Amino acid sequence: MPELVFFSGTMDCGKSTLALQIEHSRSARGLQGMIFTRDDRAGEGKLSSRLGLVTAAVEAGAGFDFYRHVVAHLSAGGRADYVIADEAQFLQPEQIDQLARIVDDLGLDVFAFGITTDFRSKLFPGSQRLVELADRVEVLQVEALCWCGARATHNARTVGGRMVVEGAQVVVGDVNQGEDEVGYEVLCRRHHRRRMTAAGARAAAISPDVLPVDPTSVTNRRPDSCPEPRP
């Protein structure tokens, strides 16, 4: 039976690499797919991975109708055995409904790839709709790591290495950006809550197990505020 499958994970865990691998494996067996993406780091109409692999894709911007596009392709004599949709978190909920309709009405497998939550740990609308509709949600097994070595579970937006928690939900950037550029970093939940990026940890020279302490709470304490020693 055809399925709508949502492959999800944090940034830098190999989602786009898997999308390209699925395309390679199926095309090598004579199948033909239709590839869609949105706001890829390599530019418009491309599906790319950080390993340097890239392929052409259809740019699915706001208002793009997946179902109508695939039906038009098939009606013109084209062939499609499956559909790949990368950067699916950026899609609108109604576009996810169109992907589900491709599965149900046209009998094609649809493989969607994307991150689940944004830099504020809030669900992307497209990802939320995929969780609601997908036949399967697959969490990628290649785990990205936080700077402390723990499993990374959250995506952080940074500017000059410092984590920011305000701004538009969608700002295109990539990992390892330079100073004053919008970048992204994957963190464990603990360091995402503390807003402690790799650059911040290096600057503070602290252990990942040390809790943040307000120095004024120690240096400004009056001597007479200390409790009397107990006999």
N, C-alpha and C positions, 0 to 999 in steps of 0.2 A: 504494500500500500504506500502511496506517496505520502511524504511527511513534510511538515514545516519544522525545521530544527534550528534552535537558537544556540550558537556556540558563544559562550561568554567568558569573560575573565577581566583582569586588570589590564592596563596598558603594559606593553612590553612582554606579553606572555605568549605571543606567537599566533594571534588570531588570523592576521592577514597571511602569514606563512601557511597556515592550515588551509585557508581558502584557496591559495595558489596550488597547494598540493592536491586538493580535491579536484580542482580544474585539470591539473596535469594527469592525474590518475584516470579520470573519466574520459578525457579527450584521447588518451593513449589507447583506449579500448573502443574508439570509434564513436563515442557519444559527443554530442554538441550541446554546449551550455550557453546561457546568456548571463553576462557578468555586469553587475551594477555596483556603483559606489557613490559616496558623497563626501566631499571635503577631504580627500586623501592628501597626505603630506607631500606626495610627489606632484600634485597638481590636478587640474580638472581632467576627468575621463581616464584616470589611471587607478589601478589597484596595485599597491606596492607593499613590500615588507621591509623591515629594518635590516634584513640579510642582504638586501640589494636586488631582490627579485621584483619584477614589475610586469604587468600586462595591461592591455587596453581594456577599458570598461566604459559603460554608458553612465554618464553623470546623472544622478537622480536628485535633482534639486527640489525645492519647495514647489508643490503643485504637480510634480511628475506622477503620472498614473501608470503603475507597474502593470496592472492587468490589461489595460488598453494597449500598452506598448507590446506586450507579448502576443496578444490576440492579433494585432496588426501584423506583427512579424510572421506569425503562422498563416494568416490569411493571404499573405503575399507569397506563400510557398516556402517560407523559411522553415528551419527545423530547430527545435529546442527540446532537449531531453531533461534538462534541469536548470535551475536558476540559482545564482550566487549573489547575495547582497551583502557587501562589506560596509563597515561604518554604519551599521543599522541603528545605532543609538541616535543618530542625527535625523532619522526619518520621522515623519509625522504619524500619529496613531492610525489615521485613515490609510496611509500607505502600507502599514503592517497588515491592515485588513485586506488590502489588495493582494499582498503576498499570500495570505491565507486562501483567498479566492482562487489564486493560480493553482494551489494544491488541490482544492476541493472540486473546482469546475474543469480544470484542464488536465489534471492528473499528473502534474510535474512535481518532483522533489524541489523544495526551496531550502537553501542553506543560508542562514543569516548569521552574520558575525558582528559582534560589538561589545562594548563595555556596558555594564549595568548601571553604574552610578556615576555622577559627575564629581567635580572637585569639592563639592559641599556634602558629599555622601547622600545626595538626593537622586532618586531614580530619573533617568532620562525618560520622557514620554514614550519614545519609540521602544525602548527596552522594556518598559512596564507593559506595553501592549503585547510585546513578544512573549513575555512571561505568562500573560493571560491567555494567549492563543496557541502557543507552540505545542506541537505534539511531544516534543522532547526539548529540554534545556540541558545542554552539556557544558559543564565547567571544564575549561581546558586544564590538562594535567601538567603542562609546563608552568611551574609556579614562578612568578617574578618575586624578587626578594627586596625587602626594605633595606636601607643602609645599615641597620643593626644586625642583619642576617636572618631576621624572622620572615615568615611568609607575608608578602605584601597583599593587602586586601582592599586598599583604598587608593584612589587617584587624587593627587594634590596638584594644584596650579601654583606655579612659582613665578616671581618677578625678581630677577637678580639673586636667585637662590632662596628668597624668602617666600614662605607660603602665604597665599592670599585666599580669602574666603568670601569675597564680594566680586560682583561683575556678572556679565552675561554668561548664560549657561554654556554657550558654544563659542569658543575662541580657538581657532586652529593654531596649533603649536606642536612641539615634539619634545621628547626627552633630551636632556643634556644641552639645553640652549644656553647662550652666553649671558653675560651681565646685561641687565635692563631689558632683556627679552622675555616674552611670555613663554614659559616652558612647563613641563609636567614631570612629576616624579611619583613613583609608587611607594607607598608607605604601609606599615602595619597599622592596625587600628589605634594602638597606643600612641604612636608618634604622630599620627594624623590628628588625634584629639589634642595633643600637646603642640601641634603646629611645628614640629621639629624635623626639618629637612636635613639632608646630608650636609649641606653647607652650614646650616645653623649648628649642627652637632660639632663640626670641625672648629667653628669659631668659638664655641663654648667649651670645647675640649672636655666633654663630660661622657660618662659611661651611659649606655642606653638604659641602665637600671636606676640611674639617679633621678629622683623626682625634682622638678623645677621648684626652686625656692626663691622667694622675694628677699633679696639681700637686706632691704630696709627693715624687714621684720626682725632681723638679727642685730644689725649694726646700730639701729636706732632704739634698741630696747634699753630702758633705764635700769641701772643696777638695782634700784630698790624695787623693781618689778619682778625680780627673780624670787622664786619661792624660797622660804626659809628651809635650811637643811633640817631634816628630821633626825632626832636624837637616836 
